[in-house]
Amino acid sequence: MTTTLRTSPRALALAAALALAGGATQAAAADAGWSGAYAGLVAGAHRASTKFALPGDAADALQSDHASKTSGAPGAVLGFDRQADNLVLGVEAQVLGGSNRQGVTACTVPDGCWVPTHDSFTTLNRFKEGANGRLRARVGWTNGATLIYAAAGYSLAKTRLDLVGLCFNPGDPTTPLVFNFSRSKTISGFNLGAGVERRIGDHVAIRAEYVYDDFGHQLYRGDGTEWNDRKIAIHDSDIQAAVTYRF
């Protein structure tokens, strides 16, 4: 017995339309090119790493000079690309939000930290990194709808160093005197990055990227003899994704 499978003309037409639509979408993404302006949204994980030093301060010692913390970093991106054959050159600006806090503890020598039975002075050094921005150049190589690129440029970040000092007096060992000190500073440095971007239509692209920021050694001035200078080396790493609209 022979069984004949019949397909209705409507089903055949629908299948053909879906195939053509899928092929047309892929072709449009590949043929759209990378030249032009774009804007989009960025999100990722921001890891800030710091190393503290106390220049010229022989009275205090750091219990630990390193600190690091990972936080979220939402933001926005705006840029422009120019394509010539398979080479893509561009310039881009990023603005990222979020708040990252780290800290180390310093104490007097040889008294040590948290000793209420005799004179002892301890400082809690709290470093905060807030909004930051990048202006950078991109160079990439495209194969149709996929772009592999590297980037480098200039970085800015808003920072603040807060110190809380606890002074224990043998005359009142249970209640330390508390002192506060704060310094705000906008720091600058350079960034390096690499990523891959993919067109998914005439106007939309998605990307994944790693970015490294190096702000070097930043000096936060103290206030008189009571608060000594703090020197902080600051290095950041971002793993981020973005969705962009190309005009």
PANU-342759 format. One record per residue (C-alpha): residue number from 0; residue in three letters; chain; x negated, y negated, z negated. Coordinates in steps of 0.02 Angstrom, whole numbers. Example, Ala and Ser with C-alpha at 12.3 -4.5 7.8 and 13.67 -1.06 7.14 Angstrom:
2
+-----+------+------+--------+--------+--------+
: pos : code : unit :     px :     py :     pz :
+-----+------+------+--------+--------+--------+
:   0 :  ALA :    A :   -615 :    225 :   -390 :
:   1 :  SER :    A :   -684 :     53 :   -357 :
+-----+------+------+--------+--------+--------+
! end
This chain:
247
+-----+------+------+--------+--------+--------+
: pos : code : unit :     px :     py :     pz :
+-----+------+------+--------+--------+--------+
:   0 :  MET :    A :      0 :      0 :      0 :
:   1 :  THR :    A :    -66 :   -171 :     46 :
:   2 :  THR :    A :    -24 :   -324 :    -61 :
:   3 :  THR :    A :    -25 :   -494 :     20 :
:   4 :  LEU :    A :    -59 :   -646 :    -90 :
:   5 :  ARG :    A :     29 :   -801 :    -32 :
:   6 :  THR :    A :    -18 :   -978 :    -82 :
:   7 :  SER :    A :    105 :  -1116 :    -57 :
:   8 :  PRO :    A :     56 :  -1265 :     52 :
:   9 :  ARG :    A :     86 :  -1379 :    -98 :
:  10 :  ALA :    A :    -42 :  -1283 :   -205 :
:  11 :  LEU :    A :   -169 :  -1287 :    -64 :
:  12 :  ALA :    A :   -146 :  -1473 :    -43 :
:  13 :  LEU :    A :   -166 :  -1504 :   -230 :
:  14 :  ALA :    A :   -326 :  -1401 :   -238 :
:  15 :  ALA :    A :   -398 :  -1492 :    -89 :
:  16 :  ALA :    A :   -356 :  -1661 :   -165 :
:  17 :  LEU :    A :   -440 :  -1616 :   -330 :
:  18 :  ALA :    A :   -596 :  -1556 :   -239 :
:  19 :  LEU :    A :   -604 :  -1712 :   -136 :
:  20 :  ALA :    A :   -578 :  -1822 :   -290 :
:  21 :  GLY :    A :   -718 :  -1734 :   -385 :
:  22 :  GLY :    A :   -836 :  -1748 :   -238 :
:  23 :  ALA :    A :   -789 :  -1929 :   -211 :
:  24 :  THR :    A :   -824 :  -1972 :   -395 :
:  25 :  GLN :    A :   -995 :  -1890 :   -390 :
:  26 :  ALA :    A :  -1037 :  -1973 :   -225 :
:  27 :  ALA :    A :   -980 :  -2143 :   -289 :
:  28 :  ALA :    A :  -1090 :  -2127 :   -443 :
:  29 :  ALA :    A :  -1239 :  -2077 :   -338 :
:  30 :  ASP :    A :  -1213 :  -2211 :   -205 :
:  31 :  ALA :    A :  -1167 :  -2355 :   -320 :
:  32 :  GLY :    A :  -1349 :  -2396 :   -351 :
:  33 :  TRP :    A :  -1429 :  -2482 :   -501 :
:  34 :  SER :    A :  -1444 :  -2662 :   -443 :
:  35 :  GLY :    A :  -1343 :  -2791 :   -538 :
:  36 :  ALA :    A :  -1294 :  -2851 :   -712 :
:  37 :  TYR :    A :  -1224 :  -2743 :   -851 :
:  38 :  ALA :    A :  -1160 :  -2756 :  -1030 :
:  39 :  GLY :    A :  -1117 :  -2625 :  -1159 :
:  40 :  LEU :    A :  -1112 :  -2556 :  -1335 :
:  41 :  VAL :    A :  -1252 :  -2469 :  -1430 :
:  42 :  ALA :    A :  -1247 :  -2352 :  -1580 :
:  43 :  GLY :    A :  -1378 :  -2245 :  -1662 :
:  44 :  ALA :    A :  -1487 :  -2201 :  -1811 :
:  45 :  HIS :    A :  -1612 :  -2332 :  -1871 :
:  46 :  ARG :    A :  -1759 :  -2274 :  -1979 :
:  47 :  ALA :    A :  -1860 :  -2412 :  -2063 :
:  48 :  SER :    A :  -2030 :  -2370 :  -2140 :
:  49 :  THR :    A :  -2131 :  -2487 :  -2249 :
:  50 :  LYS :    A :  -2298 :  -2487 :  -2339 :
:  51 :  PHE :    A :  -2323 :  -2610 :  -2482 :
:  52 :  ALA :    A :  -2484 :  -2690 :  -2544 :
:  53 :  LEU :    A :  -2517 :  -2817 :  -2683 :
:  54 :  PRO :    A :  -2658 :  -2926 :  -2615 :
:  55 :  GLY :    A :  -2762 :  -3012 :  -2749 :
:  56 :  ASP :    A :  -2661 :  -2935 :  -2891 :
:  57 :  ALA :    A :  -2778 :  -2841 :  -3008 :
:  58 :  ALA :    A :  -2651 :  -2833 :  -3151 :
:  59 :  ASP :    A :  -2518 :  -2727 :  -3064 :
:  60 :  ALA :    A :  -2523 :  -2557 :  -2979 :
:  61 :  LEU :    A :  -2396 :  -2477 :  -2864 :
:  62 :  GLN :    A :  -2322 :  -2313 :  -2918 :
:  63 :  SER :    A :  -2290 :  -2274 :  -2735 :
:  64 :  ASP :    A :  -2336 :  -2386 :  -2589 :
:  65 :  HIS :    A :  -2225 :  -2304 :  -2456 :
:  66 :  ALA :    A :  -2037 :  -2313 :  -2431 :
:  67 :  SER :    A :  -1920 :  -2265 :  -2289 :
:  68 :  LYS :    A :  -1733 :  -2252 :  -2257 :
:  69 :  THR :    A :  -1616 :  -2209 :  -2114 :
:  70 :  SER :    A :  -1456 :  -2306 :  -2080 :
:  71 :  GLY :    A :  -1331 :  -2337 :  -1941 :
:  72 :  ALA :    A :  -1367 :  -2472 :  -1811 :
:  73 :  PRO :    A :  -1219 :  -2529 :  -1703 :
:  74 :  GLY :    A :  -1247 :  -2665 :  -1576 :
:  75 :  ALA :    A :  -1229 :  -2735 :  -1401 :
:  76 :  VAL :    A :  -1337 :  -2738 :  -1244 :
:  77 :  LEU :    A :  -1346 :  -2855 :  -1095 :
:  78 :  GLY :    A :  -1460 :  -2835 :   -945 :
:  79 :  PHE :    A :  -1498 :  -2844 :   -760 :
:  80 :  ASP :    A :  -1579 :  -2715 :   -644 :
:  81 :  ARG :    A :  -1649 :  -2724 :   -468 :
:  82 :  GLN :    A :  -1671 :  -2565 :   -366 :
:  83 :  ALA :    A :  -1794 :  -2543 :   -222 :
:  84 :  ASP :    A :  -1787 :  -2367 :   -149 :
:  85 :  ASN :    A :  -1807 :  -2254 :   -302 :
:  86 :  LEU :    A :  -1891 :  -2386 :   -411 :
:  87 :  VAL :    A :  -1784 :  -2484 :   -535 :
:  88 :  LEU :    A :  -1848 :  -2640 :   -625 :
:  89 :  GLY :    A :  -1748 :  -2734 :   -755 :
:  90 :  VAL :    A :  -1739 :  -2849 :   -905 :
:  91 :  GLU :    A :  -1630 :  -2817 :  -1057 :
:  92 :  ALA :    A :  -1578 :  -2895 :  -1223 :
:  93 :  GLN :    A :  -1513 :  -2798 :  -1373 :
:  94 :  VAL :    A :  -1436 :  -2860 :  -1535 :
:  95 :  LEU :    A :  -1416 :  -2733 :  -1676 :
:  96 :  GLY :    A :  -1328 :  -2749 :  -1843 :
:  97 :  GLY :    A :  -1334 :  -2642 :  -1999 :
:  98 :  SER :    A :  -1424 :  -2657 :  -2165 :
:  99 :  ASN :    A :  -1572 :  -2553 :  -2222 :
: 100 :  ARG :    A :  -1639 :  -2562 :  -2401 :
: 101 :  GLN :    A :  -1799 :  -2487 :  -2471 :
: 102 :  GLY :    A :  -1900 :  -2510 :  -2629 :
: 103 :  VAL :    A :  -2057 :  -2473 :  -2729 :
: 104 :  THR :    A :  -2103 :  -2502 :  -2911 :
: 105 :  ALA :    A :  -2259 :  -2590 :  -2979 :
: 106 :  CYS :    A :  -2316 :  -2600 :  -3159 :
: 107 :  THR :    A :  -2453 :  -2676 :  -3265 :
: 108 :  VAL :    A :  -2615 :  -2584 :  -3293 :
: 109 :  PRO :    A :  -2661 :  -2506 :  -3412 :
: 110 :  ASP :    A :  -2495 :  -2528 :  -3504 :
: 111 :  GLY :    A :  -2396 :  -2425 :  -3381 :
: 112 :  CYS :    A :  -2211 :  -2440 :  -3337 :
: 113 :  TRP :    A :  -2056 :  -2443 :  -3447 :
: 114 :  VAL :    A :  -2146 :  -2449 :  -3614 :
: 115 :  PRO :    A :  -2037 :  -2541 :  -3742 :
: 116 :  THR :    A :  -2156 :  -2513 :  -3888 :
: 117 :  HIS :    A :  -2285 :  -2642 :  -3831 :
: 118 :  ASP :    A :  -2306 :  -2778 :  -3700 :
: 119 :  SER :    A :  -2263 :  -2707 :  -3529 :
: 120 :  PHE :    A :  -2211 :  -2787 :  -3365 :
: 121 :  THR :    A :  -2131 :  -2694 :  -3221 :
: 122 :  THR :    A :  -2073 :  -2759 :  -3051 :
: 123 :  LEU :    A :  -1944 :  -2676 :  -2940 :
: 124 :  ASN :    A :  -1984 :  -2726 :  -2760 :
: 125 :  ARG :    A :  -1829 :  -2714 :  -2649 :
: 126 :  PHE :    A :  -1849 :  -2743 :  -2463 :
: 127 :  LYS :    A :  -1698 :  -2770 :  -2350 :
: 128 :  GLU :    A :  -1696 :  -2771 :  -2160 :
: 129 :  GLY :    A :  -1540 :  -2842 :  -2081 :
: 130 :  ALA :    A :  -1494 :  -2887 :  -1902 :
: 131 :  ASN :    A :  -1628 :  -2870 :  -1770 :
: 132 :  GLY :    A :  -1645 :  -2903 :  -1585 :
: 133 :  ARG :    A :  -1752 :  -2851 :  -1437 :
: 134 :  LEU :    A :  -1797 :  -2932 :  -1271 :
: 135 :  ARG :    A :  -1883 :  -2809 :  -1156 :
: 136 :  ALA :    A :  -1927 :  -2757 :   -979 :
: 137 :  ARG :    A :  -1877 :  -2589 :   -905 :
: 138 :  VAL :    A :  -1956 :  -2487 :   -765 :
: 139 :  GLY :    A :  -1877 :  -2326 :   -704 :
: 140 :  TRP :    A :  -1864 :  -2196 :   -568 :
: 141 :  THR :    A :  -1694 :  -2145 :   -504 :
: 142 :  ASN :    A :  -1633 :  -1987 :   -420 :
: 143 :  GLY :    A :  -1456 :  -2027 :   -366 :
: 144 :  ALA :    A :  -1347 :  -2051 :   -519 :
: 145 :  THR :    A :  -1487 :  -2020 :   -647 :
: 146 :  LEU :    A :  -1617 :  -2147 :   -704 :
: 147 :  ILE :    A :  -1769 :  -2104 :   -810 :
: 148 :  TYR :    A :  -1855 :  -2259 :   -880 :
: 149 :  ALA :    A :  -1979 :  -2335 :  -1001 :
: 150 :  ALA :    A :  -1962 :  -2505 :  -1086 :
: 151 :  ALA :    A :  -2067 :  -2627 :  -1187 :
: 152 :  GLY :    A :  -2046 :  -2801 :  -1257 :
: 153 :  TYR :    A :  -2026 :  -2921 :  -1404 :
: 154 :  SER :    A :  -1933 :  -2884 :  -1568 :
: 155 :  LEU :    A :  -1859 :  -2994 :  -1705 :
: 156 :  ALA :    A :  -1785 :  -2946 :  -1874 :
: 157 :  LYS :    A :  -1710 :  -3037 :  -2022 :
: 158 :  THR :    A :  -1784 :  -2977 :  -2187 :
: 159 :  ARG :    A :  -1778 :  -3016 :  -2373 :
: 160 :  LEU :    A :  -1889 :  -2963 :  -2518 :
: 161 :  ASP :    A :  -1806 :  -2961 :  -2689 :
: 162 :  LEU :    A :  -1906 :  -2934 :  -2848 :
: 163 :  VAL :    A :  -1835 :  -2894 :  -3019 :
: 164 :  GLY :    A :  -1960 :  -2908 :  -3162 :
: 165 :  LEU :    A :  -1934 :  -2822 :  -3329 :
: 166 :  CYS :    A :  -2041 :  -2883 :  -3473 :
: 167 :  PHE :    A :  -2039 :  -2779 :  -3634 :
: 168 :  ASN :    A :  -2085 :  -2869 :  -3794 :
: 169 :  PRO :    A :  -2130 :  -2773 :  -3953 :
: 170 :  GLY :    A :  -2028 :  -2899 :  -4052 :
: 171 :  ASP :    A :  -1869 :  -2840 :  -3964 :
: 172 :  PRO :    A :  -1912 :  -2672 :  -3883 :
: 173 :  THR :    A :  -1735 :  -2626 :  -3832 :
: 174 :  THR :    A :  -1693 :  -2782 :  -3729 :
: 175 :  PRO :    A :  -1816 :  -2828 :  -3592 :
: 176 :  LEU :    A :  -1826 :  -3003 :  -3521 :
: 177 :  VAL :    A :  -1767 :  -3002 :  -3340 :
: 178 :  PHE :    A :  -1842 :  -3112 :  -3204 :
: 179 :  ASN :    A :  -1785 :  -3128 :  -3023 :
: 180 :  PHE :    A :  -1874 :  -3184 :  -2867 :
: 181 :  SER :    A :  -1826 :  -3180 :  -2683 :
: 182 :  ARG :    A :  -1904 :  -3222 :  -2514 :
: 183 :  SER :    A :  -1818 :  -3219 :  -2343 :
: 184 :  LYS :    A :  -1915 :  -3208 :  -2180 :
: 185 :  THR :    A :  -1883 :  -3182 :  -1995 :
: 186 :  ILE :    A :  -2019 :  -3067 :  -1929 :
: 187 :  SER :    A :  -2074 :  -3027 :  -1752 :
: 188 :  GLY :    A :  -2168 :  -2887 :  -1664 :
: 189 :  PHE :    A :  -2164 :  -2775 :  -1512 :
: 190 :  ASN :    A :  -2059 :  -2626 :  -1457 :
: 191 :  LEU :    A :  -2086 :  -2473 :  -1347 :
: 192 :  GLY :    A :  -1951 :  -2356 :  -1283 :
: 193 :  ALA :    A :  -1903 :  -2220 :  -1161 :
: 194 :  GLY :    A :  -1737 :  -2146 :  -1109 :
: 195 :  VAL :    A :  -1623 :  -2073 :   -978 :
: 196 :  GLU :    A :  -1467 :  -2154 :   -905 :
: 197 :  ARG :    A :  -1328 :  -2075 :   -802 :
: 198 :  ARG :    A :  -1197 :  -2155 :   -690 :
: 199 :  ILE :    A :  -1025 :  -2077 :   -715 :
: 200 :  GLY :    A :   -929 :  -2186 :   -594 :
: 201 :  ASP :    A :   -936 :  -2346 :   -493 :
: 202 :  HIS :    A :   -957 :  -2456 :   -647 :
: 203 :  VAL :    A :   -992 :  -2349 :   -800 :
: 204 :  ALA :    A :  -1157 :  -2275 :   -861 :
: 205 :  ILE :    A :  -1211 :  -2185 :  -1019 :
: 206 :  ARG :    A :  -1385 :  -2172 :  -1094 :
: 207 :  ALA :    A :  -1490 :  -2093 :  -1231 :
: 208 :  GLU :    A :  -1651 :  -2175 :  -1289 :
: 209 :  TYR :    A :  -1791 :  -2181 :  -1418 :
: 210 :  VAL :    A :  -1859 :  -2353 :  -1470 :
: 211 :  TYR :    A :  -2007 :  -2393 :  -1583 :
: 212 :  ASP :    A :  -2030 :  -2566 :  -1664 :
: 213 :  ASP :    A :  -2195 :  -2622 :  -1741 :
: 214 :  PHE :    A :  -2190 :  -2781 :  -1846 :
: 215 :  GLY :    A :  -2368 :  -2765 :  -1910 :
: 216 :  HIS :    A :  -2414 :  -2827 :  -2085 :
: 217 :  GLN :    A :  -2302 :  -2964 :  -2153 :
: 218 :  LEU :    A :  -2349 :  -3074 :  -2302 :
: 219 :  TYR :    A :  -2215 :  -3128 :  -2426 :
: 220 :  ARG :    A :  -2285 :  -3266 :  -2534 :
: 221 :  GLY :    A :  -2264 :  -3262 :  -2722 :
: 222 :  ASP :    A :  -2216 :  -3407 :  -2834 :
: 223 :  GLY :    A :  -2358 :  -3459 :  -2947 :
: 224 :  THR :    A :  -2458 :  -3339 :  -3055 :
: 225 :  GLU :    A :  -2306 :  -3242 :  -3117 :
: 226 :  TRP :    A :  -2254 :  -3178 :  -2945 :
: 227 :  ASN :    A :  -2398 :  -3118 :  -2839 :
: 228 :  ASP :    A :  -2400 :  -3103 :  -2650 :
: 229 :  ARG :    A :  -2330 :  -2945 :  -2569 :
: 230 :  LYS :    A :  -2397 :  -2881 :  -2403 :
: 231 :  ILE :    A :  -2284 :  -2759 :  -2312 :
: 232 :  ALA :    A :  -2318 :  -2656 :  -2155 :
: 233 :  ILE :    A :  -2153 :  -2628 :  -2063 :
: 234 :  HIS :    A :  -2120 :  -2497 :  -1929 :
: 235 :  ASP :    A :  -1947 :  -2445 :  -1863 :
: 236 :  SER :    A :  -1885 :  -2302 :  -1755 :
: 237 :  ASP :    A :  -1715 :  -2292 :  -1669 :
: 238 :  ILE :    A :  -1627 :  -2147 :  -1584 :
: 239 :  GLN :    A :  -1480 :  -2227 :  -1495 :
: 240 :  ALA :    A :  -1344 :  -2201 :  -1366 :
: 241 :  ALA :    A :  -1258 :  -2332 :  -1260 :
: 242 :  VAL :    A :  -1111 :  -2351 :  -1142 :
: 243 :  THR :    A :  -1128 :  -2491 :  -1014 :
: 244 :  TYR :    A :  -1016 :  -2570 :   -884 :
: 245 :  ARG :    A :  -1103 :  -2622 :   -723 :
: 246 :  PHE :    A :  -1028 :  -2771 :   -634 :
+-----+------+------+--------+--------+--------+
! end
